């Protein structure tokens, strides 16, 4: 078995030596050409990827400048405008709500007038 391995290694080394030697007139060795073929494809792939990444980054930078240069809206649309006044009725500092005493007085007077009218109707209907 060792003899076959030794003969195989000898044949492989002779083959490798023959393809790694430069050709006539200073040509590159066949092994170098074969390896350069892989390297060239790999280099083209990297150049293509780098070009795509550069284009994407340039587009992202242009979009960023576009978004930063747009006039910002002074107001925004609320999803639930009914919640604008929803809040805790306690812990509200003084002066944060308008004085509604005149409004309370108006509805108190309206209520008293309504109650007086109802009382008058009751007394009139009982007679």
C-alpha positions, 0 to 999 in steps of 0.5 A: 500500500505504501508503495502505491501512495509513494508512486502516486505522490511522485506522479502528482509532484511531477505533474504539479512541477510540469504545470507550474513551470513557465512556458516557452518565450516567458509565458505564464505557467498553466497553474498560474493562469488557472488560479488567475482565472478564479481570481479574475472572476472573484475580482469582478464580483467584488468590483460589481458588489462595491459598485452596487454598494456605492450606488446604494450609499449615494442614493441613501445620502441623496434621500437623506438630504431630500428629507432634511431639506423638506419643510416640516409640517407645523401640525400633524394629524392625530389618530385619535383626536378625541383623546386630546383632552383625556387626562387625569382630573387630578394633579393639574396645576392651577391656571392650566384650565380656563375659568369656567365659572360664568359657564357654570353659572349660566347652566345653574340658572337654566337648571333653576329656571327649568325646575321652577317651570316644572314646579309651576306645572305641577302646582297648576296640574294639581289644582 
